[in-house]
Amino acid sequence: MTNIKLEHIKKLREKTKAGVMDCRQALEECGGDFQKACVWLRKKGIASADKRAGRETQAGMVEAYVHADSRIASVVELACETDFVARNEEFKKLAHELALQVAAMNPENVEELLKQPWIRDEKILIDDLLKETAGKLGENIVVKRIFRCELGK
């Protein structure tokens, strides 16, 4: 067993927002390697999100984004299980990131959006970003609808 220092757990927790015990377990499983522990936690979050996929989503929010030149606007309806999660900053951040993604990449529908690489990190698909956040927040999260409007088109 690897000797895991509290400062490493704290650093991993700050980066991933995962729980203390999950961070400790990730570092132990990965022999103290920070990068591998991040990947391990991401996969764990995705796995736990898959278990929640069938749960009903009645709460959520609608996020709108208007590009700086006011020529492109996008709207995303993001749903979750409870209003508690819908008010969470991590959930709100995800909704905003998805609205930016829709404005930048112009997916035709939700299915296409989920298959796209994230504009901030092309190694991560939008579907994986969604599942990672669902794993952190402990609820099913679903993109219900998207809309994009561009001036003159």
C-alpha positions as CSV (number, residue, x, y, z in Angstrom):
1,M,0.0,0.0,0.0
2,T,1.3,3.4,-1.0
3,N,1.8,6.1,1.7
4,I,-0.7,8.8,0.6
5,K,-0.2,12.3,2.1
6,L,-3.1,14.5,3.1
7,E,-1.8,17.3,0.8
8,H,-2.1,15.0,-2.2
9,I,-5.6,14.1,-1.3
10,K,-6.5,17.8,-0.8
11,K,-4.9,18.7,-4.2
12,L,-6.8,15.9,-6.0
13,R,-10.1,16.9,-4.3
14,E,-9.6,20.6,-5.3
15,K,-9.1,19.5,-8.9
16,T,-11.8,16.9,-9.2
17,K,-14.3,17.9,-6.6
18,A,-14.5,14.2,-5.6
19,G,-15.0,13.1,-2.0
20,V,-12.1,12.7,0.4
21,M,-12.4,8.9,0.5
22,D,-12.7,8.6,-3.3
23,C,-9.6,10.7,-3.7
24,R,-7.7,8.6,-1.2
25,Q,-8.8,5.4,-2.9
26,A,-7.9,6.8,-6.3
27,L,-4.4,7.7,-5.2
28,E,-4.0,4.3,-3.5
29,E,-5.2,2.4,-6.6
30,C,-2.9,4.5,-8.8
31,G,0.2,4.2,-6.7
32,G,0.2,7.9,-5.8
33,D,0.2,9.1,-9.4
34,F,-1.9,12.3,-9.6
35,Q,-2.7,12.1,-13.3
36,K,-3.7,8.5,-13.2
37,A,-5.8,9.2,-10.1
38,C,-7.7,11.9,-12.0
39,V,-8.5,9.5,-14.8
40,W,-9.5,6.8,-12.3
41,L,-11.9,9.2,-10.6
42,R,-13.3,10.3,-14.0
43,K,-14.0,6.6,-14.9
44,K,-15.5,6.0,-11.5
45,G,-17.8,9.0,-12.0
46,I,-18.9,7.7,-15.4
47,A,-19.5,4.2,-14.1
48,S,-21.7,5.6,-11.2
49,A,-23.5,7.9,-13.6
50,D,-24.4,4.9,-15.8
51,K,-26.2,3.3,-12.8
52,R,-28.4,6.4,-12.4
53,A,-29.3,6.7,-16.1
54,G,-32.9,5.4,-15.8
55,R,-33.9,7.8,-13.0
56,E,-36.5,10.4,-13.7
57,T,-35.4,14.0,-14.2
58,Q,-38.0,16.5,-13.2
59,A,-35.8,19.5,-12.1
60,G,-33.1,21.4,-13.8
61,M,-32.6,24.7,-15.6
62,V,-32.5,26.4,-19.0
63,E,-29.2,28.1,-19.8
64,A,-28.9,30.7,-22.5
65,Y,-25.7,32.1,-24.1
66,V,-25.3,35.0,-26.4
67,H,-22.0,35.4,-28.2
68,A,-20.1,38.7,-27.7
69,D,-21.0,40.0,-31.1
70,S,-24.7,39.2,-30.5
71,R,-24.9,37.2,-33.8
72,I,-25.1,33.8,-32.2
73,A,-27.3,32.6,-29.3
74,S,-27.8,29.2,-27.9
75,V,-30.2,27.6,-25.3
76,V,-29.8,24.3,-23.4
77,E,-32.4,22.6,-21.3
78,L,-30.5,20.5,-18.7
79,A,-32.4,18.3,-16.4
80,C,-31.6,16.6,-13.1
81,E,-33.5,14.7,-10.4
82,T,-33.9,17.4,-7.7
83,D,-34.0,21.2,-7.4
84,F,-31.2,20.9,-4.8
85,V,-28.8,19.8,-7.6
86,A,-30.3,22.2,-10.1
87,R,-29.1,25.1,-7.8
88,N,-25.6,23.6,-7.4
89,E,-22.8,25.7,-8.9
90,E,-21.3,22.6,-10.6
91,F,-24.6,21.9,-12.3
92,K,-24.9,25.6,-13.4
93,K,-21.4,25.5,-14.7
94,L,-22.2,22.4,-16.7
95,A,-25.3,24.1,-18.2
96,H,-23.2,27.1,-19.2
97,E,-20.4,25.0,-20.7
98,L,-23.1,23.1,-22.8
99,A,-24.6,26.4,-24.0
100,L,-21.1,27.5,-25.1
101,Q,-20.6,24.2,-26.8
102,V,-23.8,24.5,-28.8
103,A,-23.0,28.1,-29.8
104,A,-19.5,27.1,-31.0
105,M,-20.0,23.7,-32.6
106,N,-23.6,23.9,-33.8
107,P,-24.8,20.4,-33.2
108,E,-28.1,19.5,-35.0
109,N,-29.5,17.6,-32.0
110,V,-28.8,16.4,-28.5
111,E,-27.3,13.0,-29.8
112,E,-24.8,14.9,-32.0
113,L,-23.9,17.2,-29.1
114,L,-23.2,14.2,-26.8
115,K,-20.7,12.7,-29.3
116,Q,-18.7,15.9,-29.8
117,P,-15.4,16.6,-28.1
118,W,-15.6,19.3,-25.5
119,I,-14.3,22.6,-26.8
120,R,-12.2,23.2,-23.6
121,D,-10.5,19.7,-23.7
122,E,-10.8,17.7,-26.9
123,K,-9.9,14.5,-25.1
124,I,-13.2,14.5,-23.3
125,L,-16.5,13.9,-25.0
126,I,-19.6,15.9,-24.0
127,D,-21.3,12.7,-22.9
128,D,-18.3,11.9,-20.6
129,L,-18.4,15.4,-19.2
130,L,-22.1,14.9,-18.4
131,K,-21.5,11.6,-16.8
132,E,-18.6,12.9,-14.8
133,T,-20.7,15.7,-13.4
134,A,-23.6,13.3,-12.7
135,G,-21.1,11.1,-10.8
136,K,-19.9,14.0,-8.7
137,L,-23.4,15.3,-7.9
138,G,-25.0,11.8,-7.4
139,E,-27.9,12.3,-9.7
140,N,-29.0,11.5,-13.3
141,I,-28.3,14.5,-15.5
142,V,-29.8,14.7,-19.0
143,V,-29.7,17.2,-21.8
144,K,-33.4,17.5,-22.9
145,R,-33.2,20.1,-25.7
146,I,-30.8,22.4,-27.4
147,F,-31.4,25.4,-29.7
148,R,-29.0,27.6,-31.7
149,C,-29.8,30.8,-33.6
150,E,-27.4,32.7,-35.9
151,L,-28.2,36.1,-37.3
152,G,-29.1,35.9,-41.0
153,K,-29.3,32.0,-41.1
